Amino acid sequence: MSSWLVTGGAGYIGAHVVRAFAAVGITPVVYDDLSSGFAGFVPDGVPFVQGDVLDVETLTETLSAHDCAGVVHVAGFKYAGVSVNRPLHTYNQNVTGIAKVLDAMHRAGVNKMVFSSSAAVYGTPETELVTEASPTRPESPYGESKLIGEWLIADVARAWPEFAGVSLRYFNVVGSASNEVYDASPHNLFPIVLEALIEGRTPKVNGTDYPTPDGSCVRDYVHVGDLAVSHVAAAQALEAKRPLRPAYNLGSGDGLSVLQIMDAMRRVTGIEFTPEVGPRRPGDPARIVADGQAAAADLDWQMRHTVDDMVRSAWDARRAH
């Protein structure tokens, strides 16, 4: 039985990837510095090494000690807005970080990587639907750092013929597939709205004057459990040496508006509210939605959850804590 290292495996997305690996009989090994993750998110019995992705020696030792077949690199600084004010921190964590992970993999002879990239690599798209062929024009240090991560994977593959990697690009990851794990980010829409409702505050919408059907921003919202399944499918494809594209969009294909999310929040929680309308946030495009057809063909990608399912699972997991 192979094992895979999941960097950032104690975080919201990483902890779901860990559970998805275990569900198909692949042993996950968690590597996390707990800067934004929680040791309690790591399931009992799963090997856990508390370490920094910048620490090549500990990474190399961990990969060798657990005889890892590959790495799912989820660890990183994930806040696009904050990255504008903290560019050096963002590059250190995300660019130097993946370089160090790739270095450790080379030292340990581990030659497969699934990279948690981002749809932020596209910037503001010119088309209704983003495909893998859409131009990459990131507009934040975060988006830039993810694109450079993809370039590094391609560069390593050219220099090291046995190496294979694939990047998964996605937008707004929501919901929960386990009440043991919830999204604790202070920057993501779902936890912001749920915290407001729990504390009796009125959730806020940033702008309702966009050129969209209801005036609020339209985004891809994908369920974290669906996302985790495709990370495992990507790892299995690499192990089977199946040909893959360099990058895949894990997208919904149609998107949801912020006001549609608010409607679902009301329906699911039973809490009546009228969201407060604030001004637009600088740099928020009206619509960003990705086409997931390539990932559907190659990586078992599908939207298995409705918007109400997404909200309900997030609400249940948050209240469990």
Secondary structure by P-SEA (a helix, b strand, c coil): cbbbbbcccccaaaaaaaaaaaaacbbbbbbccccccccccccccccccccccccaaaaaaaaaaacccccccccccccaaaaaacaaaaaaacaaaaaaaaaaaaaacccbbbbbccccccccccccccccccbbbbccaaaaaaaaaaaaaaaaaaacccccbbbbbbcbbbbbccccccccccccaaaaaaaaaaabbbbbbcccccccccccbbbbbbbaaaaaaaaaaaaaaaaacccccccccccccccccaaaaaaaaaaaccbbbbbbbbccccccccbbbbbcccccccccccccccaaaaaaaaaaaaaac
